[in-house]
């Protein structure tokens, strides 16, 4: 682990920021107190909501933690964030057609569909202002690369900056922009893929984590944080051996008592009814990995590449399904290792993962001596 990562957390274990209410201050505090690095997710919150969560987290722990931001989305799919590359504008007609398809869902759950034009920037500038006025140890970014000016401003404020990449090309862009580390996200990861460009033709073509770490390690000199399907300490040992400095785990923390995930979401991770995960646009319009349920099966094949329009459109449906206790209509984000979820308290889970990591390292060392 690099010295910068070591200073942040004794254990090379990062709790992934999971938007939608999962990554609450209690979860982040428990992880940080146990020697990992807890994270808050600013996505889908107001700037004041982010400030209040940071304030609450600081009342729970004096240990380092991070905050994750979603990059503003371009006005058309297929273009890099902040780019003016030529591409067709988003198919408003496709979103309208999808809305008609979801009309039956709205009737079933006795709710209205959301407004697809509810905003594309997720309050990015206002949240940046909060983080510049109230610096946190780490700020990470999803769905694109912030400008060099933004990264330098955060660095001057005292924050390290991490940016998600899902390909070598994206990792190189992160390095050129001047970030402090790359979060290397494999296709196994639960929730949204952090791709910088949203291209329909690339659906399902992601790279596995170990292969991606090796490729990125040869291409960039920045520290790497590995993310994607990691559930055990032995897997952490594997990604560290492959060249990462730390491992970021999301699904592993969803089932913990401190997680803000809905009880049905927690239960679904190990429920035999949900046997596999799949990348889908059904709930948000962007590729995201979730447990295959009725909603995903029925609507995934027809969901357009339109984020965040589809996210806004389906938001009332997802809330209504959760209120009704219907897991078949919820977005059950989960990585490929979901069946290995454990219901330990978050702090205990960090300790168990660290012990498993030590045991895996010791076993590798013994094998090396035998050779």
Secondary structure as a PSIPRED ss2 file (coil, helix, strand):
# PSIPRED VFORMAT (PSIPRED V4.0)

   1 X C   1.000  0.000  0.000
   2 X C   1.000  0.000  0.000
   3 X H   0.000  1.000  0.000
   4 X H   0.000  1.000  0.000
   5 X H   0.000  1.000  0.000
   6 X H   0.000  1.000  0.000
   7 X H   0.000  1.000  0.000
   8 X H   0.000  1.000  0.000
   9 X C   1.000  0.000  0.000
  10 X C   1.000  0.000  0.000
  11 X C   1.000  0.000  0.000
  12 X C   1.000  0.000  0.000
  13 X E   0.000  0.000  1.000
  14 X E   0.000  0.000  1.000
  15 X E   0.000  0.000  1.000
  16 X C   1.000  0.000  0.000
  17 X C   1.000  0.000  0.000
  18 X C   1.000  0.000  0.000
  19 X C   1.000  0.000  0.000
  20 X C   1.000  0.000  0.000
  21 X C   1.000  0.000  0.000
  22 X C   1.000  0.000  0.000
  23 X C   1.000  0.000  0.000
  24 X C   1.000  0.000  0.000
  25 X H   0.000  1.000  0.000
  26 X H   0.000  1.000  0.000
  27 X H   0.000  1.000  0.000
  28 X H   0.000  1.000  0.000
  29 X H   0.000  1.000  0.000
  30 X H   0.000  1.000  0.000
  31 X H   0.000  1.000  0.000
  32 X H   0.000  1.000  0.000
  33 X H   0.000  1.000  0.000
  34 X C   1.000  0.000  0.000
  35 X C   1.000  0.000  0.000
  36 X C   1.000  0.000  0.000
  37 X E   0.000  0.000  1.000
  38 X E   0.000  0.000  1.000
  39 X E   0.000  0.000  1.000
  40 X E   0.000  0.000  1.000
  41 X E   0.000  0.000  1.000
  42 X C   1.000  0.000  0.000
  43 X C   1.000  0.000  0.000
  44 X C   1.000  0.000  0.000
  45 X C   1.000  0.000  0.000
  46 X C   1.000  0.000  0.000
  47 X H   0.000  1.000  0.000
  48 X H   0.000  1.000  0.000
  49 X H   0.000  1.000  0.000
  50 X H   0.000  1.000  0.000
  51 X H   0.000  1.000  0.000
  52 X H   0.000  1.000  0.000
  53 X H   0.000  1.000  0.000
  54 X H   0.000  1.000  0.000
  55 X H   0.000  1.000  0.000
  56 X H   0.000  1.000  0.000
  57 X H   0.000  1.000  0.000
  58 X H   0.000  1.000  0.000
  59 X H   0.000  1.000  0.000
  60 X H   0.000  1.000  0.000
  61 X C   1.000  0.000  0.000
  62 X C   1.000  0.000  0.000
  63 X C   1.000  0.000  0.000
  64 X C   1.000  0.000  0.000
  65 X E   0.000  0.000  1.000
  66 X E   0.000  0.000  1.000
  67 X E   0.000  0.000  1.000
  68 X E   0.000  0.000  1.000
  69 X E   0.000  0.000  1.000
  70 X E   0.000  0.000  1.000
  71 X C   1.000  0.000  0.000
  72 X C   1.000  0.000  0.000
  73 X C   1.000  0.000  0.000
  74 X C   1.000  0.000  0.000
  75 X C   1.000  0.000  0.000
  76 X C   1.000  0.000  0.000
  77 X C   1.000  0.000  0.000
  78 X C   1.000  0.000  0.000
  79 X C   1.000  0.000  0.000
  80 X C   1.000  0.000  0.000
  81 X C   1.000  0.000  0.000
  82 X C   1.000  0.000  0.000
  83 X C   1.000  0.000  0.000
  84 X C   1.000  0.000  0.000
  85 X C   1.000  0.000  0.000
  86 X C   1.000  0.000  0.000
  87 X C   1.000  0.000  0.000
  88 X C   1.000  0.000  0.000
  89 X C   1.000  0.000  0.000
  90 X C   1.000  0.000  0.000
  91 X C   1.000  0.000  0.000
  92 X H   0.000  1.000  0.000
  93 X H   0.000  1.000  0.000
  94 X H   0.000  1.000  0.000
  95 X H   0.000  1.000  0.000
  96 X H   0.000  1.000  0.000
  97 X H   0.000  1.000  0.000
  98 X H   0.000  1.000  0.000
  99 X H   0.000  1.000  0.000
 100 X H   0.000  1.000  0.000
 101 X H   0.000  1.000  0.000
 102 X C   1.000  0.000  0.000
 103 X H   0.000  1.000  0.000
 104 X H   0.000  1.000  0.000
 105 X H   0.000  1.000  0.000
 106 X H   0.000  1.000  0.000
 107 X H   0.000  1.000  0.000
 108 X H   0.000  1.000  0.000
 109 X C   1.000  0.000  0.000
 110 X C   1.000  0.000  0.000
 111 X C   1.000  0.000  0.000
 112 X C   1.000  0.000  0.000
 113 X C   1.000  0.000  0.000
 114 X C   1.000  0.000  0.000
 115 X C   1.000  0.000  0.000
 116 X C   1.000  0.000  0.000
 117 X C   1.000  0.000  0.000
 118 X C   1.000  0.000  0.000
 119 X C   1.000  0.000  0.000
 120 X C   1.000  0.000  0.000
 121 X C   1.000  0.000  0.000
 122 X C   1.000  0.000  0.000
 123 X C   1.000  0.000  0.000
 124 X H   0.000  1.000  0.000
 125 X H   0.000  1.000  0.000
 126 X H   0.000  1.000  0.000
 127 X H   0.000  1.000  0.000
 128 X H   0.000  1.000  0.000
 129 X H   0.000  1.000  0.000
 130 X H   0.000  1.000  0.000
 131 X H   0.000  1.000  0.000
 132 X H   0.000  1.000  0.000
 133 X H   0.000  1.000  0.000
 134 X C   1.000  0.000  0.000
 135 X C   1.000  0.000  0.000
 136 X C   1.000  0.000  0.000
 137 X C   1.000  0.000  0.000
 138 X E   0.000  0.000  1.000
 139 X E   0.000  0.000  1.000
 140 X E   0.000  0.000  1.000
 141 X E   0.000  0.000  1.000
 142 X E   0.000  0.000  1.000
 143 X C   1.000  0.000  0.000
 144 X C   1.000  0.000  0.000
 145 X C   1.000  0.000  0.000
 146 X C   1.000  0.000  0.000
 147 X C   1.000  0.000  0.000
 148 X H   0.000  1.000  0.000
 149 X H   0.000  1.000  0.000
 150 X H   0.000  1.000  0.000
 151 X H   0.000  1.000  0.000
 152 X H   0.000  1.000  0.000
 153 X H   0.000  1.000  0.000
 154 X H   0.000  1.000  0.000
 155 X H   0.000  1.000  0.000
 156 X H   0.000  1.000  0.000
 157 X H   0.000  1.000  0.000
 158 X C   1.000  0.000  0.000
 159 X C   1.000  0.000  0.000
 160 X E   0.000  0.000  1.000
 161 X E   0.000  0.000  1.000
 162 X E   0.000  0.000  1.000
 163 X E   0.000  0.000  1.000
 164 X E   0.000  0.000  1.000
 165 X E   0.000  0.000  1.000
 166 X C   1.000  0.000  0.000
 167 X C   1.000  0.000  0.000
 168 X H   0.000  1.000  0.000
 169 X H   0.000  1.000  0.000
 170 X H   0.000  1.000  0.000
 171 X H   0.000  1.000  0.000
 172 X H   0.000  1.000  0.000
 173 X H   0.000  1.000  0.000
 174 X H   0.000  1.000  0.000
 175 X H   0.000  1.000  0.000
 176 X H   0.000  1.000  0.000
 177 X H   0.000  1.000  0.000
 178 X C   1.000  0.000  0.000
 179 X C   1.000  0.000  0.000
 180 X C   1.000  0.000  0.000
 181 X E   0.000  0.000  1.000
 182 X E   0.000  0.000  1.000
 183 X E   0.000  0.000  1.000
 184 X E   0.000  0.000  1.000
 185 X E   0.000  0.000  1.000
 186 X C   1.000  0.000  0.000
 187 X C   1.000  0.000  0.000
 188 X C   1.000  0.000  0.000
 189 X C   1.000  0.000  0.000
 190 X C   1.000  0.000  0.000
 191 X E   0.000  0.000  1.000
 192 X E   0.000  0.000  1.000
 193 X C   1.000  0.000  0.000
 194 X C   1.000  0.000  0.000
 195 X C   1.000  0.000  0.000
 196 X C   1.000  0.000  0.000
 197 X C   1.000  0.000  0.000
 198 X C   1.000  0.000  0.000
 199 X C   1.000  0.000  0.000
 200 X H   0.000  1.000  0.000
 201 X H   0.000  1.000  0.000
 202 X H   0.000  1.000  0.000
 203 X C   1.000  0.000  0.000
 204 X C   1.000  0.000  0.000
 205 X C   1.000  0.000  0.000
 206 X C   1.000  0.000  0.000
 207 X C   1.000  0.000  0.000
 208 X C   1.000  0.000  0.000
 209 X H   0.000  1.000  0.000
 210 X H   0.000  1.000  0.000
 211 X H   0.000  1.000  0.000
 212 X H   0.000  1.000  0.000
 213 X H   0.000  1.000  0.000
 214 X H   0.000  1.000  0.000
 215 X H   0.000  1.000  0.000
 216 X H   0.000  1.000  0.000
 217 X H   0.000  1.000  0.000
 218 X H   0.000  1.000  0.000
 219 X H   0.000  1.000  0.000
 220 X C   1.000  0.000  0.000
 221 X C   1.000  0.000  0.000
 222 X C   1.000  0.000  0.000
 223 X E   0.000  0.000  1.000
 224 X E   0.000  0.000  1.000
 225 X E   0.000  0.000  1.000
 226 X E   0.000  0.000  1.000
 227 X E   0.000  0.000  1.000
 228 X C   1.000  0.000  0.000
 229 X C   1.000  0.000  0.000
 230 X C   1.000  0.000  0.000
 231 X C   1.000  0.000  0.000
 232 X C   1.000  0.000  0.000
 233 X H   0.000  1.000  0.000
 234 X H   0.000  1.000  0.000
 235 X H   0.000  1.000  0.000
 236 X H   0.000  1.000  0.000
 237 X H   0.000  1.000  0.000
 238 X H   0.000  1.000  0.000
 239 X H   0.000  1.000  0.000
 240 X H   0.000  1.000  0.000
 241 X H   0.000  1.000  0.000
 242 X H   0.000  1.000  0.000
 243 X C   1.000  0.000  0.000
 244 X C   1.000  0.000  0.000
 245 X C   1.000  0.000  0.000
 246 X E   0.000  0.000  1.000
 247 X E   0.000  0.000  1.000
 248 X E   0.000  0.000  1.000
 249 X E   0.000  0.000  1.000
 250 X C   1.000  0.000  0.000
 251 X H   0.000  1.000  0.000
 252 X H   0.000  1.000  0.000
 253 X H   0.000  1.000  0.000
 254 X H   0.000  1.000  0.000
 255 X C   1.000  0.000  0.000
 256 X C   1.000  0.000  0.000
 257 X C   1.000  0.000  0.000
 258 X C   1.000  0.000  0.000
 259 X C   1.000  0.000  0.000
 260 X C   1.000  0.000  0.000
 261 X C   1.000  0.000  0.000
 262 X C   1.000  0.000  0.000
 263 X H   0.000  1.000  0.000
 264 X H   0.000  1.000  0.000
 265 X H   0.000  1.000  0.000
 266 X H   0.000  1.000  0.000
 267 X H   0.000  1.000  0.000
 268 X H   0.000  1.000  0.000
 269 X C   1.000  0.000  0.000
 270 X C   1.000  0.000  0.000
 271 X C   1.000  0.000  0.000
 272 X C   1.000  0.000  0.000
 273 X C   1.000  0.000  0.000
 274 X C   1.000  0.000  0.000
 275 X C   1.000  0.000  0.000
 276 X C   1.000  0.000  0.000
 277 X E   0.000  0.000  1.000
 278 X E   0.000  0.000  1.000
 279 X E   0.000  0.000  1.000
 280 X E   0.000  0.000  1.000
 281 X C   1.000  0.000  0.000
 282 X C   1.000  0.000  0.000
 283 X C   1.000  0.000  0.000
 284 X C   1.000  0.000  0.000
 285 X C   1.000  0.000  0.000
 286 X C   1.000  0.000  0.000
 287 X C   1.000  0.000  0.000
 288 X E   0.000  0.000  1.000
 289 X E   0.000  0.000  1.000
 290 X E   0.000  0.000  1.000
 291 X E   0.000  0.000  1.000
 292 X C   1.000  0.000  0.000
 293 X C   1.000  0.000  0.000
 294 X H   0.000  1.000  0.000
 295 X H   0.000  1.000  0.000
 296 X H   0.000  1.000  0.000
 297 X H   0.000  1.000  0.000
 298 X H   0.000  1.000  0.000
 299 X H   0.000  1.000  0.000
 300 X H   0.000  1.000  0.000
 301 X H   0.000  1.000  0.000
 302 X H   0.000  1.000  0.000
 303 X C   1.000  0.000  0.000
 304 X C   1.000  0.000  0.000
 305 X C   1.000  0.000  0.000
 306 X C   1.000  0.000  0.000
 307 X C   1.000  0.000  0.000
 308 X C   1.000  0.000  0.000
 309 X H   0.000  1.000  0.000
 310 X H   0.000  1.000  0.000
 311 X H   0.000  1.000  0.000
 312 X H   0.000  1.000  0.000
 313 X H   0.000  1.000  0.000
 314 X H   0.000  1.000  0.000
 315 X H   0.000  1.000  0.000
 316 X H   0.000  1.000  0.000
 317 X H   0.000  1.000  0.000
 318 X H   0.000  1.000  0.000
 319 X H   0.000  1.000  0.000
 320 X H   0.000  1.000  0.000
 321 X H   0.000  1.000  0.000
 322 X H   0.000  1.000  0.000
 323 X H   0.000  1.000  0.000
 324 X H   0.000  1.000  0.000
 325 X C   1.000  0.000  0.000
 326 X C   1.000  0.000  0.000
 327 X H   0.000  1.000  0.000
 328 X H   0.000  1.000  0.000
 329 X H   0.000  1.000  0.000
 330 X C   1.000  0.000  0.000
 331 X C   1.000  0.000  0.000
 332 X C   1.000  0.000  0.000
 333 X E   0.000  0.000  1.000
 334 X C   1.000  0.000  0.000
 335 X C   1.000  0.000  0.000
 336 X C   1.000  0.000  0.000
 337 X C   1.000  0.000  0.000
 338 X H   0.000  1.000  0.000
 339 X H   0.000  1.000  0.000
 340 X H   0.000  1.000  0.000
 341 X C   1.000  0.000  0.000
 342 X C   1.000  0.000  0.000
 343 X C   1.000  0.000  0.000
 344 X C   1.000  0.000  0.000
 345 X C   1.000  0.000  0.000
 346 X H   0.000  1.000  0.000
 347 X H   0.000  1.000  0.000
 348 X H   0.000  1.000  0.000
 349 X H   0.000  1.000  0.000
 350 X H   0.000  1.000  0.000
 351 X H   0.000  1.000  0.000
 352 X H   0.000  1.000  0.000
 353 X H   0.000  1.000  0.000
 354 X H   0.000  1.000  0.000
 355 X H   0.000  1.000  0.000
 356 X H   0.000  1.000  0.000
 357 X H   0.000  1.000  0.000
 358 X H   0.000  1.000  0.000
 359 X H   0.000  1.000  0.000
 360 X H   0.000  1.000  0.000
 361 X H   0.000  1.000  0.000
 362 X H   0.000  1.000  0.000
 363 X H   0.000  1.000  0.000
 364 X H   0.000  1.000  0.000
 365 X H   0.000  1.000  0.000
 366 X H   0.000  1.000  0.000
 367 X H   0.000  1.000  0.000
 368 X H   0.000  1.000  0.000
 369 X H   0.000  1.000  0.000
 370 X H   0.000  1.000  0.000
 371 X C   1.000  0.000  0.000
